[in-house]
Amino acid sequence: MAGDEKWSDRLTEYLPPRGRKVRILATLGPASRTPEMIGRLFRAGADAFRINMSHGDQADKAEVIRIIRNLEVLHGRTTTILVDLQGPKLRVGAFAEGSVMLETGQAFLLDLDPTPGTAARVCLPHKEVFYALEVGSRLLLDDGKLVLRVMEKGETAIATRVEVGGVLSNNKGLNVPDVVVPLAALTEKDRSDLAFAVDQNVDWIALSFVQRPEDLAEARRLIGGKAALLAKIEKPAALDRLEGILELCDAVMVARGDLGVELPPEAVPPAQKRIVETARELGKPVVVATQMLESMIKSPSPTRAEVSDVATAIYDGADAVMLSAESAAGDWPEESVMMMDRIAHSVEGDKGYARRLHFTETKADPTTADALAEAAFDIAATVSAKAIICFTSSGSTARRIARERPAVPILVLTPKMETARQLGLLWGTHAVHTKDVGSFEEMVAKSKRMALRHGLAKGGDRVIVMAGVPFGTPGSTNVLHVVRLTGDELKGYES
């Protein structure tokens, strides 16, 4: 809701808080780019939308962004947009016949010659790979379907042996799991797409194929504080420097697609657990993505294993779970979101949910804001508060509270629309864009009204209020106050 206490005249259906803590991030694509379908996904439970820059052009994306933003005035709820940059994807060149059959055990050459390939060789137009590879390194082709082993290497050619054969066709992807390839984190296409995304005022920029903390520097500089930065963990090398990467980004994604190609399948679940746990310890939002409800691309129902997979991520305390092709290109996009929503409600309604959620210990930093966030968690349980309400400009107070994973909703009141929108990926929050307060009394009065208006409390209930004094000063959280509602606080105010 923009402004202070008035709904937009265009409001057609107010969407109240979701009633669940985990966020749902839905990818948009050919199956879900119309105003009607995007609206249906939003109403079905999508808290944020992912726009994949690997497909389509910028003009199409601009129209999708416009449609998403229009939902704010139609439904009285802020929207969250994540633009996912393609990144430096490695690919082999083209073949004279379009494809070849590589036999297990045969020799195969990768070189810099742009001539169309044969069953004996193909161009690999990435000189950086030639420098990084070592004898014995593996090369995975076509999402790991084919495996090559480096036998010899030179400056312009790499001799390999085929360990797992199969059909290899034009421009298939190549993964190099055993070494760090010194590729720039941003391609020219990425720089253009990033500039477009910033110009469109999107909320999150996702950086693909992050290998080291240094990869985040250029993206951060180009964003210039106009959006938040999410690092996608899809390279084994990133796991070796995970803490450093998390320190320099605003959120992280467990991107199990390429990560699952470069790691053995049995190594992906422990990696996911580690990424989620580390992100939670550092208070950074974490998204679990890829193949969560994969069968729903073609089927109206998921497999039991897929439901368990989504549930596991929610039990582990992930901030968000993501739909990829299920909502972007599948036959059942709305049903996929609804299924994700039902799974989340079921898990969070489990009596054992809170206990499992707190297996990860999140120690407070030695700051006043962290101490108050930790205290709010304890007080909410002791006095049976119905919500924690925080006033924030940057969103940092909300992130501190969310790190504690309280049992009650977090109502975030912020004067900055960009902050409200970014919090669509943060666990347990319902963000409202509203005017700032100027006094303690105004803070208490507004907290009561907003708790009632958004259905988080009623007369007789207690709520906890957190803010910083002096008001309007970022990073000054130093007040925690418990108030009881009478139920009459809305009298005299428009609804």
Residue pairs with C-beta under 8 A, 6 or more apart in sequence:
1 7
1 8
1 76
1 77
1 432
1 433
1 434
2 8
2 72
2 73
2 417
2 433
3 433
3 434
3 435
4 434
4 435
5 434
5 449
5 493
5 494
6 494
7 14
7 76
7 494
7 495
8 73
8 76
10 73
10 74
11 73
11 74
11 75
11 76
12 74
12 75
13 43
13 74
13 75
14 75
14 76
14 77
15 42
15 43
15 75
15 76
15 77
16 454
16 455
17 409
17 411
17 430
17 454
17 455
17 456
18 45
18 47
18 341
18 430
19 345
20 341
20 344
20 345
20 348
21 344
21 348
21 405
21 409
21 427
21 428
22 313
22 314
22 318
22 319
22 320
22 321
22 344
22 348
22 427
23 47
23 48
23 319
23 320
23 321
23 424
23 425
23 426
23 427
24 45
24 46
24 47
24 48
24 320
24 321
24 322
24 323
24 337
24 340
24 341
24 344
25 46
25 47
25 48
25 49
25 50
25 82
25 287
25 289
25 320
25 321
25 322
25 323
25 425
26 32
26 41
26 46
26 48
26 49
26 50
26 322
26 323
26 327
26 333
26 336
26 337
27 49
27 50
27 51
27 52
27 322
27 323
27 324
27 325
27 326
27 327
27 328
28 38
28 49
28 50
28 51
28 52
28 64
28 327
28 328
29 52
29 55
29 325
29 327
29 328
29 329
30 328
30 329
31 37
31 327
31 328
31 329
31 330
31 331
31 333
32 38
32 41
32 327
32 328
32 333
33 60
33 64
33 67
34 67
35 67
35 70
37 333
37 334
38 49
38 64
38 67
38 68
38 71
39 71
39 74
40 334
41 49
41 327
41 333
41 334
41 337
42 71
42 75
42 79
43 75
44 334
44 337
44 338
44 341
45 337
45 338
45 340
45 341
46 327
46 337
47 80
47 320
47 424
47 425
48 79
48 80
48 81
48 82
48 203
48 204
48 320
48 424
48 425
49 68
49 79
49 80
49 81
49 82
50 82
50 83
50 84
50 206
50 322
51 61
51 64
51 65
51 81
51 82
51 83
51 84
51 202
52 84
52 86
52 328
53 61
53 83
53 84
53 85
53 86
53 189
53 190
53 193
53 197
54 84
54 86
54 89
58 192
58 193
58 196
61 83
61 196
61 200
62 196
62 200
65 81
65 200
65 202
68 79
68 81
69 79
69 81
71 77
71 79
72 78
72 79
78 417
78 420
78 421
78 424
78 431
78 432
78 433
79 421
79 424
80 203
80 204
80 421
80 422
80 423
80 424
80 425
81 202
81 203
81 204
81 421
82 202
82 203
82 204
82 205
82 206
82 230
82 425
83 193
83 194
83 197
83 200
83 202
83 204
83 205
83 206
84 206
84 208
84 232
85 186
85 190
85 193
85 194
85 205
85 206
85 207
85 208
85 219
86 187
86 189
86 190
86 193
86 208
87 185
87 186
87 187
87 190
87 207
87 208
87 209
87 232
88 183
88 184
88 185
88 186
88 187
88 190
88 208
88 209
89 173
89 208
89 209
90 124
90 126
90 129
90 173
90 174
90 175
90 176
90 181
90 183
91 125
91 171
91 172
91 173
91 174
92 110
92 117
92 122
92 123
92 124
92 141
92 168
92 171
92 172
92 174
93 114
93 116
93 117
93 122
93 123
93 124
93 125
93 170
93 171
94 116
94 117
94 123
94 170
94 171
95 116
95 117
95 118
95 122
95 168
95 169
95 170
96 116
96 117
96 118
98 169
98 170
99 167
99 168
99 169
99 170
100 117
100 118
100 119
100 122
100 167
100 168
101 119
101 165
101 166
101 167
101 168
102 108
102 119
102 146
102 162
102 165
102 166
102 167
102 168
103 162
103 165
104 162
104 163
104 164
104 165
105 161
105 162
105 165
106 161
106 162
106 165
107 120
107 151
107 159
107 160
107 161
107 162
108 120
108 121
108 122
108 148
108 160
108 161
108 162
109 120
109 121
109 122
109 157
109 158
109 159
109 160
110 121
110 122
110 123
110 124
110 139
110 148
110 157
110 158
110 160
111 121
111 122
111 123
111 124
111 156
111 157
111 158
112 123
112 124
112 125
112 127
112 130
112 156
112 157
113 121
113 123
113 156
114 123
114 125
115 123
117 123
122 168
124 130
124 158
124 174
126 181
126 183
128 181
128 182
128 183
129 158
129 174
129 176
129 181
130 153
130 154
130 155
130 156
130 158
131 182
132 176
132 179
132 180
132 181
132 182
133 139
133 150
133 153
133 158
133 176
133 179
134 150
134 153
134 178
134 179
135 150
135 151
135 152
135 153
136 149
136 150
136 178
137 149
137 150
137 176
137 178
137 179
138 147
138 148
138 149
138 150
138 163
138 176
138 177
138 178
139 147
139 148
139 149
139 150
139 160
139 174
139 175
139 176
140 146
140 147
140 148
140 174
140 175
140 176
140 177
140 261
140 262
141 147
141 148
141 168
141 172
141 173
141 174
141 175
142 166
142 168
142 169
142 172
142 173
143 173
143 175
143 257
143 261
144 175
144 261
144 262
145 164
145 166
146 162
146 164
146 165
146 166
146 168
147 162
147 163
147 164
148 160
148 161
148 162
148 163
149 160
149 161
149 163
150 158
150 159
150 160
151 159
151 160
151 161
152 158
152 159
153 159
175 258
175 261
175 262
176 262
177 235
177 236
177 261
177 262
177 263
179 237
180 211
180 212
180 237
181 211
183 209
184 218
185 207
185 209
185 210
185 211
185 215
185 216
185 218
185 219
186 194
186 207
186 218
186 219
186 222
191 222
194 205
194 219
194 222
194 223
195 222
197 205
197 227
198 205
198 222
198 223
198 224
198 226
198 227
201 226
201 227
201 418
202 227
203 227
203 228
203 418
203 421
203 422
203 424
204 227
204 228
204 229
204 230
204 250
204 251
204 422
204 425
205 219
205 223
205 227
205 228
205 229
205 230
206 230
206 231
206 232
206 253
207 215
207 216
207 219
207 229
207 230
207 231
207 232
207 249
208 232
208 234
208 255
209 215
209 232
209 234
209 235
209 258
210 216
210 231
210 232
210 233
210 234
210 235
210 238
210 245
210 249
211 235
211 237
211 238
211 241
212 237
212 238
212 241
212 244
212 245
213 241
213 244
213 245
213 247
213 248
215 231
215 245
216 229
216 231
216 245
216 248
216 249
217 248
219 229
220 229
220 248
223 229
226 418
227 418
227 422
228 250
228 251
228 422
229 249
229 250
229 251
230 249
230 250
230 251
230 252
230 253
230 287
231 238
231 245
231 246
231 248
231 249
231 251
231 252
231 253
232 252
232 253
232 255
233 239
233 242
233 245
233 252
233 253
233 254
233 255
233 259
233 271
233 275
234 255
234 256
234 257
234 258
234 259
234 262
235 258
235 259
235 262
236 259
236 262
236 263
238 245
239 271
239 274
239 275
242 274
242 275
242 278
243 278
243 282
245 252
246 252
246 278
246 279
246 282
246 284
247 282
249 284
250 284
250 285
250 422
251 279
251 284
251 285
251 286
251 287
251 319
251 425
252 275
252 279
252 284
252 285
252 286
252 287
253 286
253 287
253 288
253 289
253 322
254 271
254 272
254 275
254 276
254 286
254 287
254 288
254 289
254 318
255 289
255 290
256 268
256 272
256 288
256 289
256 290
256 291
257 289
257 290
257 291
257 324
259 268
259 271
260 268
260 290
260 291
263 271
272 288
272 313
273 316
275 286
276 286
276 288
276 313
276 316
276 317
276 318
276 360
277 316
277 360
279 285
279 286
280 286
280 317
280 360
280 362
280 403
281 360
281 361
281 362
281 363
283 362
283 399
283 400
283 402
283 403
284 399
285 319
285 320
285 399
285 402
285 425
285 426
285 427
286 318
286 319
286 320
287 318
287 319
287 320
287 321
287 322
287 425
288 313
288 318
288 320
288 321
288 322
289 321
289 322
289 324
290 322
290 324
291 306
291 324
292 306
292 309
292 310
292 313
292 321
292 322
292 323
292 324
292 326
292 340
293 302
293 306
293 310
293 323
293 326
293 336
293 339
293 340
294 306
294 325
294 326
295 301
295 302
295 303
295 306
296 302
296 306
296 326
296 330
296 332
296 335
296 336
296 339
297 325
297 326
297 329
297 330
297 331
297 332
298 330
298 331
299 332
300 331
300 332
300 335
301 339
302 339
307 339
307 343
310 321
310 340
310 343
310 344
311 343
311 346
311 347
313 321
314 321
314 343
314 344
314 347
314 348
315 347
315 353
315 356
315 357
316 356
316 357
316 360
317 357
317 360
317 405
317 427
318 427
319 402
319 425
319 426
319 427
320 425
320 427
321 340
321 344
323 333
323 336
323 337
323 340
326 332
326 333
326 336
327 333
327 336
327 337
330 336
347 353
354 405
354 407
357 405
358 405
362 403
362 404
362 405
364 370
364 371
364 373
364 374
368 477
368 478
369 396
369 397
369 400
369 475
369 477
369 478
370 400
372 466
372 477
372 478
372 479
372 480
373 397
373 400
373 401
373 403
373 404
373 466
374 404
375 480
376 388
376 401
376 404
376 406
376 464
376 466
376 480
377 401
377 404
377 405
377 406
379 385
379 464
379 480
379 482
380 388
380 406
380 407
380 408
380 464
381 406
381 407
383 462
383 482
384 462
385 408
385 461
385 462
385 463
385 464
385 482
386 408
386 409
386 451
386 456
386 457
386 461
386 462
386 463
387 408
387 409
387 410
387 411
387 451
387 456
387 457
387 463
387 464
388 401
388 406
388 408
388 409
388 410
388 411
388 463
388 464
388 466
389 410
389 411
389 412
389 413
389 447
389 450
389 451
389 463
389 464
389 465
389 466
390 397
390 398
390 401
390 410
390 411
390 412
390 413
390 465
390 466
390 467
390 477
391 397
391 413
391 414
391 436
391 437
391 443
391 465
391 466
391 467
391 468
391 471
392 398
392 412
392 413
392 414
392 419
392 477
393 414
393 415
393 416
393 419
393 436
393 472
393 473
393 474
394 416
394 419
394 474
394 475
395 412
395 414
395 419
395 422
395 423
395 426
396 474
396 475
396 477
397 466
397 467
397 468
397 477
398 410
398 412
398 423
398 426
398 429
398 431
399 426
400 477
401 410
401 428
401 466
402 410
402 426
402 427
402 428
402 429
405 427
405 428
406 428
409 428
409 429
409 430
409 456
410 428
410 429
410 430
411 429
411 430
411 432
411 450
411 451
411 454
411 456
412 420
412 423
412 429
412 430
412 431
412 432
413 432
413 434
413 446
413 447
413 450
414 420
414 423
414 431
414 432
414 433
414 434
415 433
415 434
415 435
415 436
415 472
416 433
417 433
419 431
420 431
420 432
420 433
421 431
423 429
423 431
424 431
430 454
430 456
432 450
432 454
434 446
434 450
436 471
436 472
437 443
437 446
437 467
437 471
438 471
438 472
439 471
440 469
440 479
443 465
443 467
443 471
443 479
443 481
444 465
444 481
444 483
445 489
447 463
447 465
447 483
448 463
448 483
448 485
448 486
448 489
449 489
449 490
449 493
451 457
451 461
451 463
451 485
452 458
452 485
452 487
452 489
452 490
453 490
453 495
456 463
457 463
457 485
458 485
458 487
459 485
459 486
459 487
459 488
460 484
460 485
460 486
460 487
461 484
461 485
462 482
462 483
462 484
462 485
463 482
463 483
463 485
464 480
464 481
464 482
465 479
465 480
465 481
465 482
465 483
466 477
466 479
466 480
466 481
467 477
467 479
468 474
468 475
468 476
468 477
468 478
468 479
469 476
469 478
469 479
470 476
